[in-house]
Amino acid sequence: MAELKPFKAIRPRKDLVFMVSCPPYDVLTVEEVKKMTVGNPYSFLHVTRPDAIFEGIEDSTELYKIAKKTFDNMLKNGIIFQEDTEKLYIYRQIKGKHVQTGIVGCFSVDEYQNGKIKKHELTRKEKEDDRTNHILSLNANTGLVFLAYKANQKLKSIISSICEDEPEYDFISEDDVRNQVFVVKDDDMKLLIDKFKEIDALYITDGHHRAAAAYRVREIKKAQNPKHTGKEEYNYFLAVVFPHDDLKILPYNRIVKNTGLSKDEFLKKLGENFSIEKVNDSFEPDRKHVFGVYIEGNWYKFEPRDSIVNEDDPVKSLDVQILQRYVIHGIFGIEDPRRDKRIDFIGGIKGIKELERLVDSEEADYAFALYPTSMEDLIRIAENNLIMPPKSTWFEPKLRSGLFVHILD
């Protein structure tokens, strides 16, 4: 039984929502943040990424104070406001023919701790520290954790009915995504909460560091509160939860540089475990266990031999793991892809042409195109308490920040 909790959201004024909302803090470079905030004092990036806006300040504590002051001023000046009562919201994103519709609310830290909210990635301490300190400084969750549940037709039906009403927000963001937010009425809210109790498990699709930070914040606040009951707002974190079959995963491609390995040497080594076929045009894998590699202006399709694929193992059967084990590590000797400077990861939203550009410009020696990991693979791994290799999934479209904030008391 999963808990879905309404909350008194802080959210943008309707006429300013386009200017306030922004991409998540961790998908933008410093230069991209600067570009998006120039001439827009309302952007929520002023709260989530002060490090990019105030580059001369290296003291992280000072940056958190700036974020807090900016947030307080936005609230004081009416750019954002807090609801009088606890509510739930429906958040719909439309990009081309793809539509994903989720419920925005608060979710239990206890359920994260006991494994009902399941993870599939390792977190890095420095990123956890940053989010923990950001949450503590603002006393608020400012970013959505991205959750999924196994699709439930009755829940979908309730959500579809809510979306027949007029949306509170309806705008197209700079990435050409139509974003709609619907405020859930009291009767529908009760229906959603009751029906959500039938959900056995939730799966973190993106936002592992935000979820881990929410747990750490809860432990800190719990220790500081001698009257802790378990019902305080800090026992919950902000998230949006989608049915798994609404979600779209793009490939997370790889480039490798400074290899010191010629094309002929590489292809010879690759042929030990894979069948290889040269293709005439740009190549994009169309099914699992099919890969593409771009070298010196040419694409090669390659597929693993049966002897190296273990379909019974949820992790070893992943394409990202096969590539890592037999190519990235096996051929190039890159053992830790999180830290080795010779490898980089290219989100599928940038397309095959970006891989070709990086090799043609000699910014990379080799570019690898993968078929996307499936939601079924993600769920299988999470349910077995296993961990995916880094950069296994790229979810698109990205959730907007600044639409909802959850205050922790």
C-alpha positions in Angstrom: 0.0 0.0 0.0 1.7 3.2 -1.2 1.0 6.6 0.4 0.1 9.6 -1.6 0.0 12.9 0.4 -1.4 16.3 -0.5 0.6 19.3 0.4 0.4 23.1 0.6 2.4 23.8 -2.6 4.3 27.0 -3.3 3.9 27.6 -7.0 4.1 30.4 -9.6 1.6 33.1 -10.3 -0.3 32.0 -13.4 0.8 34.8 -15.6 4.5 34.3 -14.7 4.7 30.5 -14.9 6.5 30.4 -18.2 9.2 32.7 -16.9 9.5 31.0 -13.5 9.7 27.4 -14.7 13.0 26.0 -15.7 14.9 22.8 -16.5 16.1 20.6 -13.6 19.3 21.9 -11.9 21.5 19.1 -13.0 21.0 19.0 -16.8 22.4 22.5 -17.6 25.9 23.8 -17.9 27.0 27.1 -16.4 26.8 28.7 -19.8 23.3 27.4 -20.4 22.1 28.7 -17.0 23.6 32.1 -17.7 21.9 32.3 -21.1 18.5 31.3 -19.6 18.6 33.8 -16.7 19.8 36.9 -18.6 16.9 39.2 -18.7 14.7 36.9 -16.7 14.9 37.7 -12.9 11.9 35.4 -12.3 13.7 32.1 -13.4 13.7 29.5 -10.7 17.3 28.8 -11.7 18.2 31.8 -9.5 17.1 29.5 -6.6 18.4 26.1 -7.9 21.7 27.2 -9.6 23.2 30.3 -7.9 26.6 28.7 -8.4 26.3 29.4 -12.1 24.9 32.9 -11.7 27.4 34.0 -9.0 30.6 32.3 -10.4 32.9 34.4 -8.2 31.5 32.9 -5.0 33.1 29.6 -4.2 31.8 29.2 -0.7 28.9 26.8 -1.0 27.3 28.0 2.3 27.2 31.5 0.9 25.5 30.2 -2.3 22.8 28.4 -0.3 22.1 31.6 1.6 21.7 33.4 -1.7 19.3 30.8 -2.9 17.3 31.1 0.3 17.2 35.0 0.0 16.1 34.8 -3.6 13.4 32.3 -2.8 12.1 34.4 0.1 12.0 37.5 -2.1 10.1 35.7 -4.8 7.5 34.7 -2.2 7.4 38.2 -0.6 7.0 39.8 -4.0 4.2 37.5 -5.1 6.0 35.9 -8.0 5.3 32.6 -6.2 2.6 32.0 -3.6 1.6 29.2 -1.1 -1.7 27.4 -1.3 -4.1 27.8 1.7 -5.0 24.1 1.8 -3.3 20.8 0.9 -3.8 19.8 -2.7 -2.6 17.3 -5.3 -1.9 18.2 -8.9 -1.9 16.5 -12.3 1.2 17.3 -14.4 0.9 16.5 -18.2 3.7 16.9 -20.7 3.2 16.7 -24.4 6.1 16.5 -27.0 5.1 15.6 -30.5 2.9 12.4 -30.2 4.3 11.5 -26.8 2.1 12.3 -23.8 2.9 11.5 -20.1 0.6 12.3 -17.3 1.5 12.1 -13.6 0.3 12.9 -10.1 2.2 15.5 -8.2 2.2 15.1 -4.4 4.4 14.1 -1.5 5.7 10.6 -0.8 6.9 8.9 2.3 10.6 8.9 3.3 9.8 5.7 5.3 8.7 4.0 2.1 12.0 5.0 0.5 13.9 3.7 3.5 12.1 0.3 3.6 12.4 -0.3 -0.1 8.8 0.2 -1.2 10.1 3.2 -3.3 12.7 1.3 -5.2 16.0 2.6 -6.6 18.3 1.3 -9.4 21.3 3.7 -9.2 24.1 4.4 -6.8 24.5 8.0 -5.6 27.6 10.1 -5.2 28.3 11.6 -1.8 29.2 15.1 -3.1 25.9 15.4 -5.0 24.0 14.1 -2.1 25.7 16.6 0.2 24.8 19.5 -2.2 21.1 18.6 -2.4 20.9 17.9 1.4 22.4 21.3 2.2 20.2 23.0 -0.4 17.1 21.5 1.1 18.1 22.3 4.7 19.0 25.9 3.7 15.6 26.6 2.1 13.7 24.2 4.4 12.1 23.0 1.2 12.1 20.4 -1.6 12.6 22.6 -4.7 12.9 19.8 -7.3 10.6 16.9 -8.2 11.7 13.3 -7.8 10.6 11.4 -10.9 8.7 8.2 -9.9 6.8 5.5 -11.8 4.2 2.9 -10.9 3.0 -0.2 -12.8 0.2 1.2 -14.9 -3.2 0.9 -13.2 -6.2 1.4 -15.5 -8.5 2.7 -12.8 -6.0 5.4 -11.7 -5.5 6.3 -15.4 -9.3 6.7 -15.8 -9.5 9.1 -12.8 -6.6 11.1 -14.1 -8.1 11.4 -17.6 -11.3 12.7 -16.1 -9.4 15.4 -14.1 -7.6 16.4 -17.3 -11.0 17.3 -18.9 -11.1 20.4 -16.8 -9.4 23.7 -17.6 -5.7 23.5 -16.7 -4.2 25.9 -14.2 -1.0 26.2 -16.2 -0.7 25.6 -20.0 2.5 26.7 -21.6 5.2 25.5 -24.1 8.7 25.6 -22.7 11.9 26.4 -24.5 12.4 22.7 -25.4 9.1 22.6 -27.3 7.3 20.6 -24.6 3.7 21.6 -23.8 3.3 21.6 -20.0 -0.1 21.4 -18.3 -0.9 21.4 -14.6 -4.4 20.7 -13.3 -5.4 21.3 -9.7 -7.2 18.3 -8.3 -10.6 18.9 -6.7 -11.3 17.6 -3.3 -13.6 14.7 -4.4 -11.1 13.6 -7.0 -8.2 13.9 -4.5 -9.9 11.4 -2.2 -10.4 9.0 -5.2 -6.7 9.3 -6.1 -5.5 8.8 -2.5 -7.7 5.7 -2.0 -6.9 4.1 -5.4 -3.2 4.8 -4.9 -3.3 2.5 -1.8 -3.5 -0.4 -4.2 -0.1 0.4 -5.6 2.5 -2.1 -4.3 5.7 -0.4 -5.2 7.1 2.8 -6.8 10.2 3.1 -8.9 12.6 6.0 -9.0 13.3 6.7 -12.6 15.2 10.0 -12.1 16.2 12.0 -9.0 18.1 9.4 -6.9 20.1 12.2 -5.3 17.1 14.2 -4.4 15.4 11.2 -2.8 18.6 10.2 -0.9 18.9 13.9 0.3 15.3 13.8 1.5 16.1 10.8 3.6 19.2 12.5 5.1 17.2 15.7 5.8 14.6 13.7 7.6 17.2 12.0 9.8 18.7 15.4 10.7 15.4 17.0 11.5 14.2 14.0 13.4 17.2 14.1 15.6 16.6 17.8 16.3 13.0 17.3 17.2 12.3 15.8 20.6 8.6 15.7 19.8 9.0 13.9 16.5 5.8 12.0 15.5 6.6 10.8 12.0 3.8 13.0 10.6 5.8 16.1 10.1 6.3 17.5 6.6 10.0 16.6 6.6 8.9 12.9 6.6 7.8 13.4 3.0 9.4 14.5 -0.2 8.1 16.1 -3.4 7.6 13.9 -6.5 5.6 13.3 -9.6 4.6 9.7 -10.3 3.7 8.4 -13.8 2.3 5.1 -15.0 5.3 3.1 -16.4 3.8 2.8 -19.9 3.5 6.6 -20.3 7.3 7.0 -20.0 9.7 7.4 -22.9 13.4 6.4 -22.4 15.9 7.5 -25.0 19.3 5.9 -25.4 22.3 7.2 -23.4 25.1 7.0 -26.0 28.8 7.0 -25.4 31.9 8.6 -26.9 35.5 7.6 -26.1 38.6 9.7 -26.7 42.4 9.5 -26.3 42.4 5.8 -26.9 45.6 5.4 -28.7 43.9 2.6 -30.7 43.7 2.5 -34.5 40.5 1.6 -36.3 41.9 -1.7 -37.5 43.1 -2.7 -34.0 39.8 -1.8 -32.5 37.7 -3.7 -35.1 39.9 -6.8 -34.7 39.4 -6.7 -30.9 35.7 -6.1 -31.3 35.3 -9.0 -33.6 36.4 -11.4 -30.8 33.0 -11.1 -29.1 30.8 -9.4 -31.7 29.7 -9.9 -35.3 30.4 -6.7 -37.3 28.9 -5.2 -40.4 29.8 -2.0 -42.1 26.7 0.2 -43.0 26.5 2.9 -45.7 24.4 5.5 -43.9 23.9 6.9 -40.4 23.0 4.1 -38.1 20.6 3.9 -35.2 20.0 0.6 -33.4 16.4 -0.6 -33.8 16.3 -3.4 -31.2 18.0 -4.7 -28.1 21.5 -6.1 -28.4 22.3 -4.1 -31.5 25.0 -1.5 -31.3 26.5 1.1 -33.7 30.0 2.5 -33.6 31.1 5.5 -35.7 34.8 5.6 -36.6 36.6 7.8 -39.1 33.5 8.8 -41.0 31.9 5.3 -41.2 29.3 3.5 -39.2 29.6 -0.2 -38.2 26.7 -2.3 -36.8 27.8 -4.9 -34.3 25.9 -7.6 -32.3 27.1 -9.7 -29.4 27.7 -13.4 -29.9 25.3 -15.6 -27.9 28.1 -16.8 -25.6 28.5 -13.4 -23.9 24.8 -12.6 -23.3 23.2 -13.9 -20.1 19.4 -13.1 -20.5 18.8 -14.6 -17.0 20.8 -11.8 -15.3 18.9 -8.5 -15.2 22.1 -6.4 -15.2 24.4 -8.5 -17.4 21.7 -8.6 -20.1 21.5 -4.8 -20.4 23.1 -3.3 -23.5 24.9 -0.6 -21.5 26.5 -3.4 -19.4 27.4 -5.5 -22.4 29.1 -2.5 -24.0 30.8 -1.5 -20.7 32.1 -5.0 -20.0 33.3 -6.1 -23.4 34.1 -2.8 -25.2 34.6 0.2 -22.8 36.5 -1.8 -20.3 37.4 -4.9 -22.3 39.0 -3.0 -25.2 39.7 0.5 -23.9 40.5 -0.4 -20.3 38.1 2.1 -18.9 37.1 0.5 -15.6 35.3 3.4 -13.8 33.1 5.2 -16.4 31.9 7.7 -13.6 35.4 9.2 -13.2 37.5 8.3 -16.3 38.0 11.4 -18.4 38.3 9.3 -21.6 34.6 8.6 -21.7 31.6 10.9 -22.0 27.9 10.3 -22.2 25.6 11.9 -24.8 21.8 12.0 -24.1 19.7 10.5 -26.9 17.8 13.8 -27.3 20.9 15.1 -29.2 20.6 12.3 -31.8 23.0 10.4 -34.0 24.2 13.5 -35.8 25.8 14.8 -32.6 27.8 11.5 -32.4 29.0 12.0 -35.9 30.0 15.6 -35.2 32.0 14.7 -32.2 34.1 12.2 -34.1 34.4 14.2 -37.3 35.6 17.2 -35.3 38.2 14.9 -33.6 36.7 15.6 -30.1 36.2 11.8 -29.9 37.9 8.8 -31.4 34.8 6.5 -31.3 31.1 7.1 -30.8 28.7 4.3 -29.7 25.0 4.3 -30.4 22.8 2.1 -28.2 19.2 1.0 -28.1 17.3 2.5 -25.2 16.9 0.6 -21.9 13.3 -0.4 -21.4 11.0 0.5 -18.4 10.5 -3.3 -18.0 14.3 -3.7 -17.6 14.4 -0.9 -15.0 11.6 -2.4 -13.0 13.1 -5.8 -13.1 16.4 -4.5 -11.8 14.8 -2.4 -9.1 12.6 -5.3 -7.9 15.7 -7.5 -7.6 17.5 -4.8 -5.5 20.2 -4.5 -8.2 22.0 -1.5 -9.6 22.2 -0.3 -13.2 25.5 0.9 -14.7 25.8 4.7 -14.7 24.1 6.6 -17.4 21.7 3.8 -18.4 18.6 5.8 -19.1 17.7 9.2 -20.5 14.1 10.2 -19.8 12.5 12.7 -22.1 10.8 15.1 -21.7 12.5 16.5 -18.6 10.4 17.6 -15.7 10.3 21.4 -15.1 11.5 22.9 -11.8 9.8 25.9 -10.2 6.3 24.6 -10.7 6.0 23.2 -7.2 7.9 23.6 -3.9 7.2 21.6 -0.7 7.9 23.3 2.6 9.2 21.0 5.3 7.3 22.4 8.3 
